[in-house]
Amino acid sequence: MKKLIAILSLALLPLAGFASSEGPELESADIDLTDHAAMQRGAKYFVNYCQGCHTLKYFRYERMQDFGLTKQQIKENLLFDKTKKVGDLMTNSFDPEQAAGWFGAAPPDLTLTARLKPGGGDWIYTYLKGFYKDDSRPFGVNNVVFPNVGMPHVLLDLQGMQEAVIETDEHGNKHVKELKLVQPGKLSPEEYDQVAKDLATFLTHVAEPMKLERQRIGFWVMLFLFIFFIVSFMLKKEYWKDVH
Ligand code: HEC
């Protein structure tokens, strides 16, 4: 029995979590992957404010049905390029080479960004809230989580302009202590936070549409393995009883 407990506790060790990773401090977006309304709003902001430059080349328009839109709604409200069909991938007609010339870097495809960035949706949320005035940059802005970013502050009219309060630490390194809104946009800070959260929720869903399903199935698989392990361990004891 002792042996069984020892093996089981070893098996459960990974759950204790070693998940502390270094990186810029992120604000929690508290993303809820069952919040279909947030995804729908996020999709609307995406096609209006982001798709001009960014693609979702592994995601089809019609998959927005997964968060409650009908094909008709997608076609009428989210598909601006009338040569495209609802079954098409969410690409754009922006030439990446030309874009690289304008922005110093081509706007990357955003399908998997929420999985690639440390912190995922929280990273995107902090990024969208993290633009601040920096006249040394080509577009007059910099970003707290993406230093010297090539992307302009495309949501400037919604958020307004922020300025950074810079702090110098004991090693002489400068970093942004906080951001202050110096020129308000069309939205209040709370409303803008919601826009950033909606976009982060949408992009997190897009990066892994089956996440909730995977977790649900994963739970039953683990439970099965757990019970099966106990049964096989007992069986092993039974078989070896006469050998010893
Ligand atoms: C005018 C073109 C343009 C628009 C519009 C635009 N972006 Fe960008 N974006 C860029 C460029 C260029 C980069 C790459 C910056 C770099 O590498 O320095 C970028 C980078 C990013 C990144 C970082 C990706 C990575 O892999 O590092 C994210 C996330 C992002 N954009 C999200 C958005 C969202 C969300 C919107 C809509 C609200 C948006 N962008 C609208 C040009 C744009």
Boltz pocket constraint, residues with backbone or C-beta under 6 A from the ligand:
constraints:
  - pocket:
      binder: B
      contacts: [[A, 45], [A, 46], [A, 49], [A, 50], [A, 51], [A, 52], [A, 53], [A, 54], [A, 99], [A, 103], [A, 104], [A, 105], [A, 106], [A, 107], [A, 108], [A, 109], [A, 110], [A, 113], [A, 124], [A, 127], [A, 128], [A, 148], [A, 149], [A, 150], [A, 151], [A, 152], [A, 154], [A, 155], [A, 199]]
      max_distance: 6.0
